[in-house]
Amino acid sequence: MALVDFALDPLPGPVLHRVLAEHRVQGPITPARFFGEPAWLIAQHAALVEALRDAERFPPPAMYRRSLEPVIGRSFISMDGAEHHRYRQLATPAFRSRAVERYERSELAALAHELVDAIDDSTDVDLVTAYSERLPYLVITRLLGMPRDREDEFHQWAIGLLRFAQDPANARRCVDELTRYLTPVVEARRREPREDVISELVHAEVDGRRLTDDEIHAHVRLLFPTGGETTHGALGNLLYALFTHEGLWEDLSRAPGAIPGAVEEALRWESSVAVLPRMSAPTPVTFHGVELPANSWVLFGLAAANRDPAVFTNPDRFDATRVCDDMLTFGPGHKSCPGMHLARKNLAVAVAVLIERFPRLHLIDLDDAEPRGVAPRGPLALRVRAVS
């Protein structure tokens, strides 16, 4: 089998899943490529659970320090041990704050309706540009308490940060502009707290320790790749699944209570982070009989594990009634995604509002609609038409 490069090859639609299945049947860990370099892929569910829980052989911060920290700054995602635990305690309560609860309860649907209001149902529309790539970033800016007249700026800053590898100079300019904006905002929230995520970060305290301004800025910047980009891809993948399974959109319009189940299945069936890159320990290690040199690229095949037939019956089939307790999209253990509850709510509300407003919506062009890439993975476009 020719080695696929999981960073450089496009891997559209079912191609990725065929490649991952070939790796999965070969064993727990198999050779691959990543950005032209030798890598190892873990594609079996049981082996991946083991690896995700093994912070000694596969320390999570190593990859983030190399890829995100230069532009995001230090946050709990690039820390380990006691430092990770302490900073996670300081930062993650913001995701369970009253501001988030209030937003989920009363404002998330209103924001989705706001975006749908701008869609002209008399013409064909691309739901990626009009909806799925805008909603997650707007949710972040609203939760942060940012002024609505500057939301387009925040969206541009977010995209700039996420394109650090392609355009590092623009990414650093976006960081500088965002920092200049955030500095007086953080100081204002310190004097007069509001019910928003920045206020929660400013006033969080654990054992007498609070986040510094630089740490708050880093955690705000971290929301763009971890909350914005992944949810953007997940929503696009979810919509793709609903449009390409005959009758499912109309079924959910008649039974909206089934939408959360469809969300769970979509998160399993087509994860927006299909392959999660990690690096092995700074000393050689052995995993399932394979010797890994120090600092090797190790690719965590989340999409492969989520379709492992040893765990899921008919894993390539999209089944909105399936129980997905063993999916690994958000990771297991103490480093599972702290924003997963909000992400699920985002996806469910986004689909519910769209189905309510357009109960007969059809995909009219498969070009660019099939999810592609690995991290993030999602459709480039979803061109749809409302049918009366």
TORKOL-4160 file (C-alpha; in steps of 0.2 Angstrom, whole numbers, padded with zeros to 4 digits, m for minus):
388
<pt num="1" X="0000" Y="0000" Z="0000"/>
<pt num="2" X="0007" Y="0017" Z="m0005"/>
<pt num="3" X="0009" Y="0028" Z="0010"/>
<pt num="4" X="m0004" Y="0043" Z="0010"/>
<pt num="5" X="0002" Y="0060" Z="0016"/>
<pt num="6" X="m0012" Y="0065" Z="0029"/>
<pt num="7" X="m0007" Y="0083" Z="0028"/>
<pt num="8" X="m0004" Y="0086" Z="0010"/>
<pt num="9" X="m0016" Y="0074" Z="0001"/>
<pt num="10" X="m0034" Y="0080" Z="m0001"/>
<pt num="11" X="m0043" Y="0064" Z="0003"/>
<pt num="12" X="m0061" Y="0069" Z="m0002"/>
<pt num="13" X="m0076" Y="0060" Z="0002"/>
<pt num="14" X="m0075" Y="0041" Z="0005"/>
<pt num="15" X="m0057" Y="0040" Z="m0001"/>
<pt num="16" X="m0051" Y="0045" Z="0017"/>
<pt num="17" X="m0061" Y="0031" Z="0025"/>
<pt num="18" X="m0055" Y="0018" Z="0012"/>
<pt num="19" X="m0037" Y="0023" Z="0017"/>
<pt num="20" X="m0041" Y="0022" Z="0035"/>
<pt num="21" X="m0049" Y="0006" Z="0034"/>
<pt num="22" X="m0034" Y="m0002" Z="0025"/>
<pt num="23" X="m0023" Y="0005" Z="0039"/>
<pt num="24" X="m0035" Y="m0002" Z="0052"/>
<pt num="25" X="m0035" Y="m0020" Z="0046"/>
<pt num="26" X="m0016" Y="m0020" Z="0045"/>
<pt num="27" X="m0013" Y="m0018" Z="0064"/>
<pt num="28" X="m0014" Y="m0006" Z="0079"/>
<pt num="29" X="m0001" Y="0006" Z="0072"/>
<pt num="30" X="0005" Y="0007" Z="0054"/>
<pt num="31" X="0017" Y="0018" Z="0044"/>
<pt num="32" X="0011" Y="0034" Z="0035"/>
<pt num="33" X="0017" Y="0051" Z="0030"/>
<pt num="34" X="0013" Y="0069" Z="0037"/>
<pt num="35" X="0020" Y="0085" Z="0028"/>
<pt num="36" X="0032" Y="0074" Z="0018"/>
<pt num="37" X="0039" Y="0066" Z="0034"/>
<pt num="38" X="0038" Y="0048" Z="0041"/>
<pt num="39" X="0024" Y="0046" Z="0053"/>
<pt num="40" X="0014" Y="0032" Z="0061"/>
<pt num="41" X="m0005" Y="0030" Z="0061"/>
<pt num="42" X="m0016" Y="0023" Z="0075"/>
<pt num="43" X="m0032" Y="0017" Z="0067"/>
<pt num="44" X="m0040" Y="0004" Z="0078"/>
<pt num="45" X="m0052" Y="0010" Z="0092"/>
<pt num="46" X="m0044" Y="0000" Z="0106"/>
<pt num="47" X="m0027" Y="0005" Z="0102"/>
<pt num="48" X="m0032" Y="0023" Z="0100"/>
<pt num="49" X="m0041" Y="0024" Z="0117"/>
<pt num="50" X="m0024" Y="0017" Z="0125"/>
<pt num="51" X="m0014" Y="0030" Z="0116"/>
<pt num="52" X="m0026" Y="0045" Z="0120"/>
<pt num="53" X="m0024" Y="0040" Z="0138"/>
<pt num="54" X="m0005" Y="0038" Z="0137"/>
<pt num="55" X="0003" Y="0055" Z="0141"/>
<pt num="56" X="0020" Y="0048" Z="0143"/>
<pt num="57" X="0023" Y="0040" Z="0126"/>
<pt num="58" X="0012" Y="0053" Z="0117"/>
<pt num="59" X="0012" Y="0069" Z="0127"/>
<pt num="60" X="m0002" Y="0080" Z="0120"/>
<pt num="61" X="0007" Y="0097" Z="0122"/>
<pt num="62" X="0021" Y="0093" Z="0111"/>
<pt num="63" X="0012" Y="0095" Z="0095"/>
<pt num="64" X="0002" Y="0111" Z="0101"/>
<pt num="65" X="0018" Y="0119" Z="0106"/>
<pt num="66" X="0025" Y="0117" Z="0088"/>
<pt num="67" X="0009" Y="0121" Z="0078"/>
<pt num="68" X="m0002" Y="0133" Z="0089"/>
<pt num="69" X="0008" Y="0141" Z="0103"/>
<pt num="70" X="0018" Y="0152" Z="0091"/>
<pt num="71" X="0002" Y="0161" Z="0086"/>
<pt num="72" X="m0010" Y="0157" Z="0100"/>
<pt num="73" X="0002" Y="0159" Z="0115"/>
<pt num="74" X="0003" Y="0147" Z="0130"/>
<pt num="75" X="m0013" Y="0140" Z="0136"/>
<pt num="76" X="m0019" Y="0124" Z="0145"/>
<pt num="77" X="m0019" Y="0114" Z="0129"/>
<pt num="78" X="0000" Y="0116" Z="0127"/>
<pt num="79" X="0004" Y="0112" Z="0145"/>
<pt num="80" X="0005" Y="0095" Z="0155"/>
<pt num="81" X="0005" Y="0088" Z="0172"/>
<pt num="82" X="0001" Y="0099" Z="0187"/>
<pt num="83" X="0002" Y="0115" Z="0177"/>
<pt num="84" X="m0011" Y="0108" Z="0164"/>
<pt num="85" X="m0022" Y="0104" Z="0178"/>
<pt num="86" X="m0021" Y="0121" Z="0187"/>
<pt num="87" X="m0024" Y="0131" Z="0171"/>
<pt num="88" X="m0038" Y="0120" Z="0165"/>
<pt num="89" X="m0046" Y="0123" Z="0182"/>
<pt num="90" X="m0044" Y="0142" Z="0179"/>
<pt num="91" X="m0050" Y="0142" Z="0161"/>
<pt num="92" X="m0063" Y="0129" Z="0158"/>
<pt num="93" X="m0076" Y="0135" Z="0171"/>
<pt num="94" X="m0080" Y="0149" Z="0158"/>
<pt num="95" X="m0087" Y="0135" Z="0147"/>
<pt num="96" X="m0100" Y="0131" Z="0161"/>
<pt num="97" X="m0103" Y="0149" Z="0166"/>
<pt num="98" X="m0120" Y="0157" Z="0168"/>
<pt num="99" X="m0116" Y="0167" Z="0152"/>
<pt num="100" X="m0115" Y="0150" Z="0142"/>
<pt num="101" X="m0130" Y="0143" Z="0150"/>
<pt num="102" X="m0140" Y="0159" Z="0146"/>
<pt num="103" X="m0134" Y="0159" Z="0128"/>
<pt num="104" X="m0138" Y="0141" Z="0126"/>
<pt num="105" X="m0156" Y="0144" Z="0133"/>
<pt num="106" X="m0161" Y="0160" Z="0124"/>
<pt num="107" X="m0149" Y="0167" Z="0112"/>
<pt num="108" X="m0141" Y="0153" Z="0102"/>
<pt num="109" X="m0157" Y="0150" Z="0092"/>
<pt num="110" X="m0159" Y="0169" Z="0090"/>
<pt num="111" X="m0142" Y="0170" Z="0082"/>
<pt num="112" X="m0146" Y="0156" Z="0070"/>
<pt num="113" X="m0162" Y="0164" Z="0065"/>
<pt num="114" X="m0152" Y="0181" Z="0062"/>
<pt num="115" X="m0141" Y="0172" Z="0049"/>
<pt num="116" X="m0155" Y="0163" Z="0041"/>
<pt num="117" X="m0165" Y="0180" Z="0039"/>
<pt num="118" X="m0151" Y="0185" Z="0028"/>
<pt num="119" X="m0153" Y="0170" Z="0016"/>
<pt num="120" X="m0163" Y="0174" Z="0001"/>
<pt num="121" X="m0174" Y="0158" Z="m0001"/>
<pt num="122" X="m0179" Y="0163" Z="m0019"/>
<pt num="123" X="m0161" Y="0159" Z="m0025"/>
<pt num="124" X="m0149" Y="0145" Z="m0023"/>
<pt num="125" X="m0137" Y="0148" Z="m0009"/>
<pt num="126" X="m0120" Y="0141" Z="m0002"/>
<pt num="127" X="m0124" Y="0136" Z="0016"/>
<pt num="128" X="m0105" Y="0135" Z="0020"/>
<pt num="129" X="m0102" Y="0154" Z="0017"/>
<pt num="130" X="m0119" Y="0159" Z="0022"/>
<pt num="131" X="m0121" Y="0149" Z="0038"/>
<pt num="132" X="m0109" Y="0135" Z="0044"/>
<pt num="133" X="m0093" Y="0145" Z="0043"/>
<pt num="134" X="m0101" Y="0160" Z="0051"/>
<pt num="135" X="m0112" Y="0154" Z="0065"/>
<pt num="136" X="m0098" Y="0146" Z="0076"/>
<pt num="137" X="m0087" Y="0162" Z="0076"/>
<pt num="138" X="m0102" Y="0173" Z="0079"/>
<pt num="139" X="m0106" Y="0162" Z="0094"/>
<pt num="140" X="m0089" Y="0165" Z="0101"/>
<pt num="141" X="m0089" Y="0184" Z="0099"/>
<pt num="142" X="m0106" Y="0185" Z="0107"/>
<pt num="143" X="m0100" Y="0174" Z="0122"/>
<pt num="144" X="m0085" Y="0185" Z="0124"/>
<pt num="145" X="m0096" Y="0200" Z="0124"/>
<pt num="146" X="m0089" Y="0208" Z="0109"/>
<pt num="147" X="m0098" Y="0223" Z="0101"/>
<pt num="148" X="m0109" Y="0217" Z="0086"/>
<pt num="149" X="m0103" Y="0231" Z="0075"/>
<pt num="150" X="m0085" Y="0223" Z="0075"/>
<pt num="151" X="m0090" Y="0205" Z="0072"/>
<pt num="152" X="m0083" Y="0205" Z="0054"/>
<pt num="153" X="m0066" Y="0211" Z="0061"/>
<pt num="154" X="m0066" Y="0196" Z="0073"/>
<pt num="155" X="m0070" Y="0184" Z="0059"/>
<pt num="156" X="m0056" Y="0190" Z="0049"/>
<pt num="157" X="m0044" Y="0189" Z="0064"/>
<pt num="158" X="m0050" Y="0172" Z="0067"/>
<pt num="159" X="m0047" Y="0166" Z="0049"/>
<pt num="160" X="m0030" Y="0174" Z="0050"/>
<pt num="161" X="m0025" Y="0165" Z="0065"/>
<pt num="162" X="m0030" Y="0149" Z="0058"/>
<pt num="163" X="m0020" Y="0151" Z="0042"/>
<pt num="164" X="m0004" Y="0153" Z="0052"/>
<pt num="165" X="0005" Y="0140" Z="0042"/>
<pt num="166" X="0001" Y="0147" Z="0026"/>
<pt num="167" X="0003" Y="0166" Z="0030"/>
<pt num="168" X="0013" Y="0168" Z="0046"/>
<pt num="169" X="0015" Y="0187" Z="0043"/>
<pt num="170" X="m0004" Y="0190" Z="0042"/>
<pt num="171" X="m0007" Y="0178" Z="0057"/>
<pt num="172" X="0005" Y="0189" Z="0068"/>
<pt num="173" X="m0003" Y="0205" Z="0062"/>
<pt num="174" X="m0020" Y="0197" Z="0067"/>
<pt num="175" X="m0013" Y="0193" Z="0084"/>
<pt num="176" X="m0007" Y="0211" Z="0086"/>
<pt num="177" X="m0024" Y="0218" Z="0081"/>
<pt num="178" X="m0033" Y="0207" Z="0092"/>
<pt num="179" X="m0022" Y="0210" Z="0107"/>
<pt num="180" X="m0023" Y="0229" Z="0105"/>
<pt num="181" X="m0042" Y="0227" Z="0105"/>
<pt num="182" X="m0043" Y="0214" Z="0120"/>
<pt num="183" X="m0031" Y="0224" Z="0132"/>
<pt num="184" X="m0043" Y="0238" Z="0137"/>
<pt num="185" X="m0058" Y="0226" Z="0136"/>
<pt num="186" X="m0050" Y="0214" Z="0149"/>
<pt num="187" X="m0046" Y="0229" Z="0160"/>
<pt num="188" X="m0064" Y="0235" Z="0159"/>
<pt num="189" X="m0070" Y="0218" Z="0164"/>
<pt num="190" X="m0059" Y="0217" Z="0179"/>
<pt num="191" X="m0066" Y="0234" Z="0185"/>
<pt num="192" X="m0084" Y="0230" Z="0180"/>
<pt num="193" X="m0088" Y="0211" Z="0177"/>
<pt num="194" X="m0102" Y="0206" Z="0165"/>
<pt num="195" X="m0110" Y="0190" Z="0161"/>
<pt num="196" X="m0098" Y="0185" Z="0148"/>
<pt num="197" X="m0084" Y="0173" Z="0145"/>
<pt num="198" X="m0070" Y="0186" Z="0147"/>
<pt num="199" X="m0077" Y="0191" Z="0164"/>
<pt num="200" X="m0076" Y="0173" Z="0169"/>
<pt num="201" X="m0058" Y="0171" Z="0164"/>
<pt num="202" X="m0053" Y="0187" Z="0172"/>
<pt num="203" X="m0061" Y="0183" Z="0189"/>
<pt num="204" X="m0057" Y="0164" Z="0189"/>
<pt num="205" X="m0047" Y="0159" Z="0204"/>
<pt num="206" X="m0039" Y="0143" Z="0210"/>
<pt num="207" X="m0028" Y="0142" Z="0226"/>
<pt num="208" X="m0026" Y="0161" Z="0226"/>
<pt num="209" X="m0020" Y="0161" Z="0207"/>
<pt num="210" X="m0028" Y="0170" Z="0193"/>
<pt num="211" X="m0024" Y="0171" Z="0175"/>
<pt num="212" X="m0013" Y="0185" Z="0169"/>
<pt num="213" X="m0018" Y="0197" Z="0155"/>
<pt num="214" X="m0007" Y="0187" Z="0143"/>
<pt num="215" X="m0015" Y="0171" Z="0148"/>
<pt num="216" X="m0032" Y="0177" Z="0146"/>
<pt num="217" X="m0028" Y="0184" Z="0128"/>
<pt num="218" X="m0021" Y="0166" Z="0124"/>
<pt num="219" X="m0036" Y="0157" Z="0130"/>
<pt num="220" X="m0047" Y="0169" Z="0120"/>
<pt num="221" X="m0037" Y="0166" Z="0104"/>
<pt num="222" X="m0038" Y="0147" Z="0108"/>
<pt num="223" X="m0057" Y="0148" Z="0105"/>
<pt num="224" X="m0055" Y="0151" Z="0087"/>
<pt num="225" X="m0046" Y="0135" Z="0082"/>
<pt num="226" X="m0054" Y="0124" Z="0095"/>
<pt num="227" X="m0071" Y="0131" Z="0095"/>
<pt num="228" X="m0074" Y="0140" Z="0079"/>
<pt num="229" X="m0065" Y="0130" Z="0066"/>
<pt num="230" X="m0069" Y="0112" Z="0072"/>
<pt num="231" X="m0088" Y="0117" Z="0075"/>
<pt num="232" X="m0088" Y="0125" Z="0057"/>
<pt num="233" X="m0082" Y="0109" Z="0050"/>
<pt num="234" X="m0094" Y="0098" Z="0061"/>
<pt num="235" X="m0109" Y="0108" Z="0055"/>
<pt num="236" X="m0104" Y="0107" Z="0037"/>
<pt num="237" X="m0102" Y="0088" Z="0039"/>
<pt num="238" X="m0118" Y="0086" Z="0048"/>
<pt num="239" X="m0128" Y="0096" Z="0034"/>
<pt num="240" X="m0119" Y="0085" Z="0021"/>
<pt num="241" X="m0125" Y="0069" Z="0029"/>
<pt num="242" X="m0143" Y="0076" Z="0031"/>
<pt num="243" X="m0144" Y="0081" Z="0013"/>
<pt num="244" X="m0136" Y="0065" Z="0005"/>
<pt num="245" X="m0147" Y="0053" Z="0015"/>
<pt num="246" X="m0164" Y="0053" Z="0006"/>
<pt num="247" X="m0179" Y="0059" Z="0016"/>
<pt num="248" X="m0169" Y="0062" Z="0032"/>
<pt num="249" X="m0171" Y="0081" Z="0031"/>
<pt num="250" X="m0189" Y="0080" Z="0029"/>
<pt num="251" X="m0190" Y="0066" Z="0042"/>
<pt num="252" X="m0182" Y="0078" Z="0055"/>
<pt num="253" X="m0193" Y="0092" Z="0050"/>
<pt num="254" X="m0208" Y="0081" Z="0056"/>
<pt num="255" X="m0199" Y="0074" Z="0071"/>
<pt num="256" X="m0186" Y="0088" Z="0077"/>
<pt num="257" X="m0184" Y="0078" Z="0093"/>
<pt num="258" X="m0173" Y="0066" Z="0084"/>
<pt num="259" X="m0160" Y="0080" Z="0079"/>
<pt num="260" X="m0148" Y="0077" Z="0094"/>
<pt num="261" X="m0147" Y="0059" Z="0089"/>
<pt num="262" X="m0142" Y="0064" Z="0071"/>
<pt num="263" X="m0129" Y="0076" Z="0078"/>
<pt num="264" X="m0121" Y="0062" Z="0088"/>
<pt num="265" X="m0121" Y="0051" Z="0073"/>
<pt num="266" X="m0113" Y="0064" Z="0062"/>
<pt num="267" X="m0100" Y="0067" Z="0075"/>
<pt num="268" X="m0095" Y="0049" Z="0074"/>
<pt num="269" X="m0098" Y="0046" Z="0055"/>
<pt num="270" X="m0088" Y="0061" Z="0049"/>
<pt num="271" X="m0078" Y="0070" Z="0062"/>
<pt num="272" X="m0071" Y="0087" Z="0058"/>
<pt num="273" X="m0054" Y="0082" Z="0065"/>
<pt num="274" X="m0052" Y="0065" Z="0056"/>
<pt num="275" X="m0034" Y="0063" Z="0060"/>
<pt num="276" X="m0026" Y="0072" Z="0075"/>
<pt num="277" X="m0007" Y="0074" Z="0074"/>
<pt num="278" X="0003" Y="0071" Z="0090"/>
<pt num="279" X="0021" Y="0068" Z="0093"/>
<pt num="280" X="0029" Y="0054" Z="0102"/>
<pt num="281" X="0040" Y="0057" Z="0118"/>
<pt num="282" X="0057" Y="0065" Z="0117"/>
<pt num="283" X="0065" Y="0048" Z="0120"/>
<pt num="284" X="0062" Y="0032" Z="0109"/>
<pt num="285" X="0046" Y="0022" Z="0114"/>
<pt num="286" X="0037" Y="0006" Z="0109"/>
<pt num="287" X="0019" Y="0004" Z="0105"/>
<pt num="288" X="0011" Y="m0012" Z="0101"/>
<pt num="289" X="0028" Y="m0019" Z="0096"/>
<pt num="290" X="0033" Y="m0005" Z="0085"/>
<pt num="291" X="0048" Y="0005" Z="0090"/>
<pt num="292" X="0045" Y="0024" Z="0088"/>
<pt num="293" X="0060" Y="0036" Z="0087"/>
<pt num="294" X="0060" Y="0051" Z="0098"/>
<pt num="295" X="0049" Y="0065" Z="0093"/>
<pt num="296" X="0040" Y="0055" Z="0079"/>
<pt num="297" X="0024" Y="0061" Z="0071"/>
<pt num="298" X="0010" Y="0050" Z="0077"/>
<pt num="299" X="m0007" Y="0052" Z="0069"/>
<pt num="300" X="m0022" Y="0048" Z="0080"/>
<pt num="301" X="m0035" Y="0041" Z="0067"/>
<pt num="302" X="m0051" Y="0047" Z="0076"/>
<pt num="303" X="m0061" Y="0045" Z="0060"/>
<pt num="304" X="m0054" Y="0027" Z="0058"/>
<pt num="305" X="m0058" Y="0022" Z="0076"/>
<pt num="306" X="m0076" Y="0030" Z="0075"/>
<pt num="307" X="m0079" Y="0017" Z="0060"/>
<pt num="308" X="m0070" Y="0002" Z="0068"/>
<pt num="309" X="m0082" Y="m0013" Z="0065"/>
<pt num="310" X="m0075" Y="m0020" Z="0081"/>
<pt num="311" X="m0085" Y="m0007" Z="0090"/>
<pt num="312" X="m0099" Y="m0001" Z="0078"/>
<pt num="313" X="m0111" Y="m0011" Z="0068"/>
<pt num="314" X="m0111" Y="m0007" Z="0050"/>
<pt num="315" X="m0100" Y="0008" Z="0054"/>
<pt num="316" X="m0100" Y="0016" Z="0036"/>
<pt num="317" X="m0119" Y="0018" Z="0037"/>
<pt num="318" X="m0126" Y="0034" Z="0044"/>
<pt num="319" X="m0139" Y="0029" Z="0057"/>
<pt num="320" X="m0147" Y="0044" Z="0066"/>
<pt num="321" X="m0154" Y="0032" Z="0079"/>
<pt num="322" X="m0137" Y="0024" Z="0083"/>
<pt num="323" X="m0130" Y="0025" Z="0101"/>
<pt num="324" X="m0113" Y="0033" Z="0100"/>
<pt num="325" X="m0106" Y="0031" Z="0117"/>
<pt num="326" X="m0089" Y="0024" Z="0111"/>
<pt num="327" X="m0085" Y="0037" Z="0098"/>
<pt num="328" X="m0069" Y="0046" Z="0101"/>
<pt num="329" X="m0072" Y="0063" Z="0092"/>
<pt num="330" X="m0070" Y="0073" Z="0108"/>
<pt num="331" X="m0057" Y="0062" Z="0116"/>
<pt num="332" X="m0058" Y="0052" Z="0132"/>
<pt num="333" X="m0052" Y="0055" Z="0149"/>
<pt num="334" X="m0046" Y="0071" Z="0158"/>
<pt num="335" X="m0041" Y="0080" Z="0142"/>
<pt num="336" X="m0058" Y="0078" Z="0133"/>
<pt num="337" X="m0064" Y="0094" Z="0125"/>
<pt num="338" X="m0071" Y="0106" Z="0138"/>
<pt num="339" X="m0082" Y="0114" Z="0125"/>
<pt num="340" X="m0090" Y="0098" Z="0119"/>
<pt num="341" X="m0107" Y="0102" Z="0127"/>
<pt num="342" X="m0108" Y="0119" Z="0119"/>
<pt num="343" X="m0102" Y="0111" Z="0102"/>
<pt num="344" X="m0116" Y="0099" Z="0103"/>
<pt num="345" X="m0129" Y="0112" Z="0107"/>
<pt num="346" X="m0122" Y="0123" Z="0093"/>
<pt num="347" X="m0125" Y="0109" Z="0080"/>
<pt num="348" X="m0142" Y="0104" Z="0086"/>
<pt num="349" X="m0149" Y="0122" Z="0087"/>
<pt num="350" X="m0141" Y="0126" Z="0070"/>
<pt num="351" X="m0150" Y="0112" Z="0061"/>
<pt num="352" X="m0166" Y="0114" Z="0071"/>
<pt num="353" X="m0167" Y="0132" Z="0065"/>
<pt num="354" X="m0163" Y="0128" Z="0047"/>
<pt num="355" X="m0175" Y="0114" Z="0046"/>
<pt num="356" X="m0189" Y="0125" Z="0054"/>
<pt num="357" X="m0186" Y="0139" Z="0042"/>
<pt num="358" X="m0183" Y="0128" Z="0026"/>
<pt num="359" X="m0192" Y="0111" Z="0029"/>
<pt num="360" X="m0189" Y="0106" Z="0011"/>
<pt num="361" X="m0171" Y="0110" Z="0007"/>
<pt num="362" X="m0161" Y="0100" Z="m0006"/>
<pt num="363" X="m0143" Y="0099" Z="m0011"/>
<pt num="364" X="m0142" Y="0104" Z="m0029"/>
<pt num="365" X="m0123" Y="0102" Z="m0032"/>
<pt num="366" X="m0111" Y="0089" Z="m0026"/>
<pt num="367" X="m0096" Y="0098" Z="m0032"/>
<pt num="368" X="m0086" Y="0103" Z="m0017"/>
<pt num="369" X="m0099" Y="0096" Z="m0005"/>
<pt num="370" X="m0090" Y="0080" Z="0000"/>
<pt num="371" X="m0080" Y="0083" Z="0016"/>
<pt num="372" X="m0061" Y="0083" Z="0012"/>
<pt num="373" X="m0045" Y="0085" Z="0022"/>
<pt num="374" X="m0041" Y="0079" Z="0039"/>
<pt num="375" X="m0040" Y="0093" Z="0052"/>
<pt num="376" X="m0051" Y="0102" Z="0049"/>
<pt num="377" X="m0062" Y="0091" Z="0038"/>
<pt num="378" X="m0077" Y="0098" Z="0030"/>
<pt num="379" X="m0086" Y="0103" Z="0013"/>
<pt num="380" X="m0080" Y="0117" Z="0003"/>
<pt num="381" X="m0097" Y="0122" Z="m0002"/>
<pt num="382" X="m0115" Y="0116" Z="0001"/>
<pt num="383" X="m0126" Y="0123" Z="m0013"/>
<pt num="384" X="m0144" Y="0121" Z="m0009"/>
<pt num="385" X="m0161" Y="0126" Z="m0015"/>
<pt num="386" X="m0178" Y="0128" Z="m0005"/>
<pt num="387" X="m0192" Y="0118" Z="m0013"/>
<pt num="388" X="m0210" Y="0123" Z="m0011"/>
